[in-house]
């Protein structure tokens, strides 16, 4: 990952991958710059954080809240909830795994508006092509039409 860059919006940013604009929760990716925005950023010194650690750990459980700890006025580390961290990591993995995601989303949006999505293959067709055997006992809405018979009570 490249070093931290400053951003006029004041949000923390990291250069990561080249993309147009992708926004997800508190994460915006614009031209390769990943920005945490819309989050409640609190900056305090590491010394102050040491004395308030349990209080800070409680505060970061609120979605969108994180703390930046500084050493001699320079950002040194960030603390956020495990849920926020996992969400950001998952988002980065999706961005890494689907490099053309923004183009795909734009295409699907156009297809939905034009009705072209109706020609997309359905999951059953894709699975059948892959060799999966499908249960054909469901009607067109995916609801099984077979009925269970009642069992006789044991005496």
N, C-alpha and C positions, 0 to 999 in steps of 0.2 A: 504494500500500500504506500502511496506517496505521502509526503509530509502534509501537515495541516496547512490549509490556506485560509486567509481571512476572507470575509464575505461582507459586502456592504449592508446586508440585512442583519448582521450581527450573529447569525447562526453558525454553529460549528460546521466546517466543511472538510471533506476529504476527496482527493482525486482518486477515482477507482476504475471506472470503465467509461467508454465513449458511448453516450446515448443522447437522444434529443431531450425530451422532458418526460419523466415518469414521476408521479406523485403517489405515495402510499403512506397512509397514516401521518406520521411526523417526518417522513423521509421524502425528500425531493431530489431527483437526479436530473440535472440539467447540464448538457454538454460535458459529461464526464465528471461533474462536480456533485458530490453527495452532500446534502445539506439537511441537518436536523432543524426543523422549524416548527413553530406552533407549540413548542415545548416550553415549560417554565424552567428556564435556566437560572441557577443560583451559583454564584462564584464566591468561594471563600478560601482562605488560606488553609494549608494542610494542618497547621497548628490549631486553628479554630475547629477544623473538622475532627481532629482527634478528640477534643473535649465534647463534641456534639454528635459523635458517630451513631449512637443508638437513635437519637432524635432524627438524624438525617436518613437513617435506614427506614424509619417509619414514613417519613415524608415522601421518599422516592417510590413508595408503593402506590401513590396516586398517579394515574396515567398522565404522561406528559411532563412529569417533574424529574429533573436530574440536577446534579451538582457537579460543578467543575472545581477541583481543588488546585490551588496555585502554590508555587514555591518561589519566593522572591518576586511575586507579581506575574509569573509566567505559568500558563496552564500546564499542569503536570499529569493529572488523571481525572477521570470522570466516573461518577457513581450513578447508577440508574437501577430500576427494578429488574429482576431477572426476566420478567415477562416482556418488558420493553426491549431488553437486550436480545432475547430470543427472536422477537418480532423483527428487529432490524437485521439480524443475521439471516433469518429465513428470507427476508426481502432481498438481501444481497445475493443469496444463493439462487433465487428465482431469476434475478437480473443476469447472473453469470450463466445459468443454464439455458436461458431463453434470450439471447442477445438481440433478437429482432422483435421482442415482445411489444414494443410501442407500435411498430408497423402492423403486427398481427392484430392488435386491438383496434387500430384504425380501420383495417380491412374488414374485420368482423362487424364493427359499428356500421360501416357502409352497407355490408351485406344484410344486416338486420333491417336497415331503412329501406333497402330496395327489394327485400324479400328473397334475395339469393341464398340466404341461409337455409331455405327450405330444401335446397338441393344438396346440402351437406349429408355425408353418410351418417347413418345412425349407429349407435354403439353396437347393437347386435350384428350389423353387417361387418364392422371392423373386427369384432371378436371372431366371427365366423371365418374371415379371411386369415386370421392368425391361427386357426385350427381349433378354437374352443368349441365344445359341443354345448349348444344352448337348449334350455328347457322350453319347449314350445307350448306349454300348458297355460300360458297367460294370454289374455285378450290384447287388443291393440293398446289398451291403457296400462298394461303391465300388471293387471290384476288376474290372479289365478281364477279359473272358472271351475276347477274341480272342487267338489264338496266332500267334506269328511262325513263319514257315517258315524252315528252315535254307537258307542260300545255298550254292550249289555253289562249290567252291573253284576259283579261277582257275588255269589252268595256264600 
